[in-house]
Each structure stands twice: as C-alpha cells, then as structure tokens.
C-alpha cells in the first residue's frame, strides 16, 4: 500500500480512539524485531497501551491545564482502519519529560524566539524506552510509518509549535526520524539484565566478592527492625494500598522534586484496568505502611516507576526499588529491569549502562544548527561515559572478560 492511500488526522482525547485499534498498533501480536532494537523492543509494553495513556488523561494527570494538551496522531488506510498512531502532546513547558531541553528554550527565547508551545511524542512522566511510532502489522507498515512522520510535521505547522521531540523511542525509530531530518540525541540509563538466573543468589554469584557482600549487608540492614515487604499484583492490590502509596508518592515527591505529576485518580484507574500489569512493592512496620514502589510488568521487562517513603531507613530504597525488582524479574523470567532515569548508584547494585535515544525537529534553522552542533559533542560524551561505566560493572572479572570477547 502506498503512502498516498493513507490519511492522517488528530484527536484531542484518547477516549475518542477505539482501544483495540490503538493497541493493535501499540502492541501488535506479531511484532517485527529490528536488529538494532535488541534489548529495547517489547512484545507488550504497558506504557504505550490505550489503558495507560487514557488513564493519564481521564485522571487529570496529562491534560491541557497541566501543560500536556493531547494531540494524538492517527493514520488510517483507505478502509478507515487505524494503521499507525503516536501519543502526542502540545506542551507549554518542559517538565515531566526526562530529556532536558531547558537550555535550548532559554537560548531561543533570549534571542527573541518563542520555544513554547512544542510537540512532544512521548509517554508523559515516563522515562522508559519503547516504540513511539506505533504501526500495526502488515505489508503497508513502512508507508504507514512514513505517513505518521509526515503527519507530525503537518501538526507542527497547524499548532505553530517551534519543534517536535520524540523521546525514548527504540533505536530503529530514531534512525528513521534522523533520515527524515530529525536531530538524534543519546542519553544513558542503568538496566539489570537477567542472564537466565534461577534465583537472586545466582545473580549474586556472578558479582565480585566485595559487591556480593555489600548487597547482602544492605538487604539485611534494610529488613531489620520489624520491616515487612509485600509484593502485590492483580486483585491483591486494594484501594487501601493505593491510598497509602499515594501518600508516600506525594510526600516524597514534594520534598525532592517540588511537584508530583500523577493524581490520586490515576492510581485507581490503572488499578481497575491493568492491575495484572502492576507490581506494587509495599513496606510495613509495626502494622503501618511506611514505603512503597510501583512497577509495571511488560512481556520482556519490569519497569520501576515511582517510589515514596514516610520513614528514612538505611538502604530501604535500594531494597524496595532495585533488589525486589530483580527478584521479581528473575521469578517471572523477564529479561531485564529498567529502574528509571539517571542513578549512577545503580551500577554497584548490578545494573549496567545502556544508551537511550530521542529525536528532535526544530523549525527555526538557526536554532536547529546550534542544537545540532551541541548534540554532536553530547553524543560523543555520552558514548565515552557509557564506556567508562562499562569498565566498572560489579561482575566478576572472568565474566566481564567473557562478555567483552
């Protein structure tokens, strides 16, 4: 099917899109894995599902009033079937994105330009890799993706946006966008990779002795003084748990970041629609919930998202967010754990450096040239940093040598 047979349109609410049609694009039953996407591609990614994205809107978390005006892009074939789509938002700020362009905005506005609004193709508040140009399976998929990229430029012109930013796509999408004139950008995260471990102790056995002892000590110290860990999924998660977790989330978010993004209604909504894709790790002491972390379960990966605590206890964050996630992933046979943005401290706890991607199209050629020059140097620095971190992974030297050969 040629690109001319596809048509695009924009919708202001995901509630106006048939959930099944969206999900056939977001998580097709027979996805094609590009070699360059190895380790990033999900057979099912919870964040690009209709249920998750719609929950952000109907809960009041990602809406126009909060600076996230939905402008989702739909590409339909000649019969009106949804062939491709992209979660897209007209942004009036750069918060909640985890790929930082504040300096670009400041420089452009100092020079007399208007950086906002801009278009953001992303999952709001979610620094997790995954497909962003969502294309249904079929022979017309390449043409549908090309039409989707064309539609984004049309939307930029229609809205008067300064730029288009596609954040945390898989590598093949970043490459396709670069071919279309977008500027590629790289970043780094730290992920745990499950090497077929049967239990947490098997993972520990792969670590250098000093690191293994350190993790055992941290886990022991985190779980003393009557601390109890509860891993909850599916129907085991109740409104009582959501009430407690939201308390942690708001308290910790307000103290550390100033403004938590998600509303209480969001957690109830995902609890109703996708509880089987949620792992809630809750901490209890003396009959009282004191901390917790929410994770989302894909077919290949576990994604750690938000954490909060009412009591500051040594190593409890590491236990709840990192070690419990590793244990759960091993028990489910998941290939990796993505524990969120940044965090060099994850390296000592078995997480390894990986490259993340984004792509940016800037309308003003002057700003585009300046950003392009900056990104050349930034990509070099990121690559060097990842190489350096790779030399300090906590695994036994004999294993590190085997993997590098």
Secondary structure, 3 states (H helix, E strand, C coil): CCHHHCEEEEECCHHHCCHHHHHHHHCCCCCCCCHHHCCCCCCCCHHHCHHHHHHHHHCCCCCHHHCEEECEEEEECCCCCEEEEECEEEECCCCCCCCCCHHHHHHHHHCCCCCCCEEEECCCCCCCCCCCCEECCCCCHHHHHHHHHHHHHHHHHHHCCCEEEEECCCHHHHHHHHHCCCEEEEEEEEEEECCCCCCHHHHHHCECHHHHHHHHHHHHHHCCCCCEEEEEEHHHCCHHHHHHHHHHHHHHHHHHCCCCCCCHHHHHHHHHHCHHHEEEEEEEECCEEEEEEEEEECCCEEEEEEEEECCCCCCHHHHHHHHHHHHHHHHHCCCEEEEEECCHHHHHHCCEEEEEEEEEEECCHHHHHHHHHHHHHHHHHHHHHHHHHHCCCCECHHHHHHHHC
